[in-house]
Amino acid sequence: ITTSMADVILYGNIKGGVEVTKTVGVNGTTTAIVDYGSFVGFKGHENLNGNLKAIWQLEQDVDVAGGAYGKNGTQGFGTRDSFVGLAGDFGTVKAGYQSTPIKAVNDRLDIWEYGQGGKVAGLGEFTQDSDANTRAVAISYETPNMGGFTATAYVSPSDNNQGNKTDGRDRSIYGVGASYEQPEGGFFADVAGVYVKAGANNFTNTSARHAPNYDHAYQAIVQAGYEQGNVLVGVAVQRAKNVDVNYDVRNEVAVSGAYKVSPALRLKASAAYGFKLADQSGAKAYGNGKYLQGVVGADYAFSKRTMVNGQVGYTQFG
């Protein structure tokens, strides 16, 4: 048996900017220097036997705007996808802190850079965190790439999730996903679903905690598009129930498009529409249960790794 240890790979991204937010009907604006999702990571692998290898990765959020926590509020190292696993002809098995199948694809059409408080400047409503659109300590399996097709299964044990671990409630998270990427580039499609037991946002009204569907919470997404050369266009549809901090039911559609008019300049636009947004009583959010959002902007690349971007977004609730 011949084994070898690959060099540790250091990688990351530093992104920051200035956001200005104006709320209709409120005097003045809010201006802040924000981080756009900077991170640093380490990864590597060791060949074990034949095509079998051990893999590992450790990623950490960093914040050029002085933040002290990961985006999910987690302190310490490894606030992004961090795991150990095995990869081979059978596929890939990973154990550790990982994105759910929803989180792995949910922001594919969110082609914008913005801070946590500036989600109007991107598809922040559509991609916001939830009990299903999150990271959790889990074991996952991904199939080998079969002509552009891959599938994923994901299980997060109950005791690895928040809550009172002695109250007898099952807090497991289960997820599945499937994706297709045209081998030479072009058409892509994703479908994913996550089922959450007794999540943090599952019926926050304690009087409803014994309702028959209290434990039944889920989020599902279907999206497809085309990306090749200078062109990107895509559409996504998702539904969520009992996983969101703001609404118990969410139905949303998002579309994005981008076109590179020169090697350096790319123009972008997105729109999102939320409908039948409601709480557990059926009351509609914002009076009519709807929101409408639009974003336009551009990227300009100074080099392969350095660029500036600008955008403006508007969201109407109700």
C-alpha positions in Angstrom: 0.0 0.0 0.0 1.4 3.4 -1.0 0.2 6.4 1.0 1.0 10.0 0.7 0.0 13.2 2.4 -1.0 16.1 0.2 0.1 19.6 1.1 -2.4 21.6 3.2 -4.2 24.1 1.0 -4.9 27.5 2.5 -7.7 29.5 0.8 -10.2 32.2 1.5 -11.9 35.4 0.5 -11.9 38.9 1.8 -15.0 41.0 0.9 -16.3 44.2 2.4 -18.1 47.4 1.5 -20.3 50.3 2.4 -24.1 49.9 2.6 -26.6 52.7 2.6 -30.2 51.8 3.6 -33.3 54.0 3.2 -36.6 53.0 4.7 -39.6 54.7 3.2 -41.4 56.9 5.7 -38.4 57.1 8.0 -36.2 60.2 8.1 -32.5 59.8 7.2 -30.5 56.8 6.1 -28.4 54.1 7.7 -24.8 53.9 6.5 -22.4 51.2 7.6 -19.1 49.5 6.7 -20.0 45.8 6.4 -18.4 42.4 5.7 -19.7 40.5 2.6 -18.9 37.0 3.8 -15.1 36.9 4.3 -13.6 33.6 5.3 -10.4 31.6 5.6 -10.1 27.8 5.1 -7.7 24.9 5.3 -8.2 21.6 3.5 -6.2 18.5 2.6 -6.4 14.8 1.9 -4.4 11.6 2.4 -4.4 8.7 -0.1 -5.3 5.5 1.6 -5.5 2.7 -0.9 -6.3 2.8 -4.6 -8.9 5.5 -5.2 -9.8 5.8 -1.5 -8.7 8.9 0.3 -9.3 10.6 3.6 -10.4 14.2 3.3 -10.7 17.1 5.7 -11.7 20.7 5.7 -11.8 23.5 8.3 -13.4 26.9 7.4 -13.8 30.0 9.6 -15.8 33.2 9.1 -13.8 36.3 9.5 -15.2 39.9 9.5 -13.4 42.9 8.1 -16.1 45.1 9.8 -15.1 43.9 13.3 -17.6 41.1 13.9 -16.8 38.6 16.6 -19.1 35.7 15.6 -19.8 33.5 12.7 -22.9 34.4 10.7 -24.9 31.8 12.7 -23.8 33.3 16.0 -21.2 30.5 16.6 -18.0 31.4 18.4 -14.7 29.6 17.9 -13.1 28.1 14.9 -14.9 26.1 12.2 -18.0 28.3 11.9 -18.3 27.4 8.2 -18.4 23.9 6.6 -15.8 21.8 8.5 -15.5 18.1 8.4 -13.6 14.8 8.0 -14.5 12.1 5.6 -13.8 9.5 3.0 -13.9 9.9 -0.8 -13.7 7.2 -3.4 -15.4 5.5 -6.3 -18.5 5.0 -4.1 -18.9 8.7 -3.6 -18.1 10.9 -0.6 -19.0 10.5 3.1 -18.4 13.5 5.4 -19.0 14.0 9.2 -18.9 17.4 10.8 -20.4 20.8 10.7 -22.0 21.0 7.2 -24.5 23.0 5.1 -27.9 21.3 4.7 -28.9 20.4 1.2 -31.0 23.5 1.1 -28.2 25.8 2.2 -25.8 24.2 -0.4 -28.0 25.4 -3.3 -30.3 28.1 -1.9 -28.1 31.1 -2.8 -27.0 29.9 -6.2 -28.9 32.7 -7.9 -28.0 35.3 -5.2 -25.3 36.9 -7.3 -24.9 39.9 -4.9 -22.6 41.0 -2.2 -24.2 42.5 1.0 -24.0 42.4 4.7 -26.3 40.7 7.2 -28.3 43.9 7.7 -28.4 44.8 4.1 -30.4 42.0 2.6 -32.5 44.4 0.5 -29.3 44.8 -1.7 -29.5 41.2 -2.7 -31.8 38.2 -2.6 -31.6 38.3 1.2 -35.3 37.6 1.8 -35.2 34.5 -0.4 -31.9 33.2 1.0 -32.3 34.1 4.7 -31.3 31.6 7.3 -33.9 29.2 8.8 -34.0 26.0 10.7 -33.6 24.2 7.3 -31.4 26.7 5.5 -28.5 26.4 7.9 -25.4 24.4 9.0 -25.5 21.6 11.5 -23.3 18.8 12.8 -24.2 16.0 10.5 -23.2 13.0 8.4 -23.7 13.3 4.7 -23.3 11.2 1.6 -22.8 12.4 -2.0 -22.9 10.1 -5.0 -20.1 10.1 -7.6 -20.7 12.5 -10.5 -22.6 10.4 -13.1 -22.6 12.4 -16.3 -23.3 15.6 -14.5 -25.8 14.2 -12.0 -25.1 14.0 -8.3 -27.4 13.3 -5.3 -26.9 14.0 -1.5 -28.4 12.6 1.7 -27.9 14.3 5.0 -28.7 13.5 8.7 -28.1 15.6 11.7 -28.6 13.7 15.0 -31.0 15.1 17.6 -28.5 15.6 20.3 -26.3 17.7 18.1 -29.0 20.4 17.8 -30.0 23.1 20.1 -32.6 22.8 22.8 -33.1 20.9 26.0 -31.4 17.5 25.4 -33.2 15.9 28.3 -36.8 16.8 27.4 -37.3 13.8 25.2 -38.0 15.8 22.0 -36.5 14.6 18.7 -34.6 17.5 17.1 -33.1 15.6 14.1 -32.6 17.2 10.7 -33.0 15.2 7.5 -32.2 16.3 4.0 -31.9 15.1 0.4 -30.8 16.9 -2.7 -30.1 16.2 -6.4 -28.2 18.4 -8.9 -27.4 18.3 -12.6 -24.6 20.2 -14.3 -24.3 19.9 -18.1 -20.7 18.5 -18.4 -19.4 21.1 -20.8 -21.2 23.9 -19.1 -24.7 25.3 -19.8 -27.8 23.9 -18.2 -28.0 23.3 -14.5 -30.8 22.2 -12.1 -31.1 21.6 -8.4 -33.8 20.2 -6.2 -33.5 19.9 -2.4 -35.6 19.3 0.7 -34.9 19.4 4.4 -37.2 18.2 7.2 -36.7 19.6 10.7 -37.9 18.1 13.9 -38.8 20.6 16.7 -36.6 23.4 15.3 -36.0 26.7 17.1 -38.5 28.5 14.9 -41.1 25.7 14.8 -44.2 27.3 16.3 -42.7 29.9 18.6 -46.2 30.4 20.1 -46.0 28.0 23.1 -49.8 27.6 23.2 -49.5 25.7 19.9 -46.7 23.4 20.9 -49.0 20.4 21.1 -50.6 21.0 17.8 -50.6 17.8 15.6 -48.2 19.4 13.1 -45.8 21.0 15.6 -42.9 18.7 14.7 -43.5 18.8 11.0 -41.3 21.6 9.5 -39.7 21.6 6.1 -38.2 23.7 3.3 -37.9 22.7 -0.3 -36.4 24.3 -3.4 -36.4 23.7 -7.1 -34.3 25.8 -9.5 -32.9 25.7 -13.0 -30.9 27.9 -15.3 -28.2 28.3 -17.8 -24.6 29.5 -17.2 -21.9 29.5 -19.9 -19.5 32.1 -21.2 -20.9 35.6 -20.7 -24.4 34.6 -19.8 -26.2 33.5 -16.6 -29.9 33.2 -16.2 -31.9 31.2 -13.7 -35.2 30.8 -11.8 -35.9 29.3 -8.4 -39.1 28.4 -6.5 -39.2 27.5 -2.8 -41.7 26.7 0.0 -41.0 26.6 3.7 -43.2 25.8 6.7 -42.5 26.2 10.4 -38.8 26.8 9.9 -38.6 30.6 9.6 -38.2 33.2 12.3 -40.7 35.6 10.7 -43.4 33.5 9.1 -44.7 30.0 9.5 -45.4 29.6 5.8 -43.3 31.1 3.0 -43.8 30.7 -0.8 -41.2 32.5 -3.0 -40.0 32.8 -6.5 -36.6 34.4 -7.5 -35.0 35.1 -10.9 -31.5 36.3 -11.7 -29.6 37.2 -14.9 -26.1 38.5 -15.6 -24.2 39.3 -18.8 -20.5 40.1 -19.2 -20.4 43.0 -21.6 -16.6 43.0 -21.6 -13.8 40.9 -19.9 -14.0 43.2 -16.9 -17.6 44.4 -16.7 -20.6 42.3 -15.8 -24.2 43.7 -15.5 -26.6 41.9 -13.1 -30.3 42.0 -12.2 -32.5 39.9 -9.8 -36.1 39.9 -8.7 -38.0 38.0 -6.0 -41.6 37.6 -5.2 -43.0 36.3 -1.9 -46.7 35.3 -1.6 -49.0 33.6 0.9 -46.7 34.6 3.7 -48.6 33.7 6.9 -48.2 32.8 10.5 -49.6 29.7 12.2 -53.1 31.2 12.6 -53.3 31.9 8.9 -53.0 35.6 9.3 -51.3 37.1 6.3 -48.0 39.0 6.8 -48.0 42.7 5.8 -51.7 42.6 5.2 -51.7 40.8 1.9 -49.0 38.2 2.6 -46.7 39.4 -0.2 -43.4 41.1 -0.9 -41.7 42.2 -4.1 -38.0 42.9 -4.6 -35.7 44.1 -7.3 -32.0 44.5 -7.5 -29.7 45.9 -10.3 -26.0 46.3 -10.3 -22.6 45.6 -11.8 -19.2 44.0 -11.1 -15.9 45.4 -12.4 -12.8 43.1 -12.3 -9.4 44.8 -11.9 -7.8 41.3 -12.0 -8.7 37.7 -11.7 -9.1 38.0 -7.9 -9.8 41.7 -7.3 -13.1 43.4 -8.2 -15.4 46.2 -7.1 -19.2 46.0 -7.3 -22.1 48.3 -6.9 -25.9 47.7 -6.7 -29.2 49.1 -5.6 -32.1 47.2 -4.3 -35.7 47.9 -3.4 -38.2 45.8 -1.4 -41.9 46.5 -0.9 -43.6 44.5 1.8 -47.4 44.3 1.5 
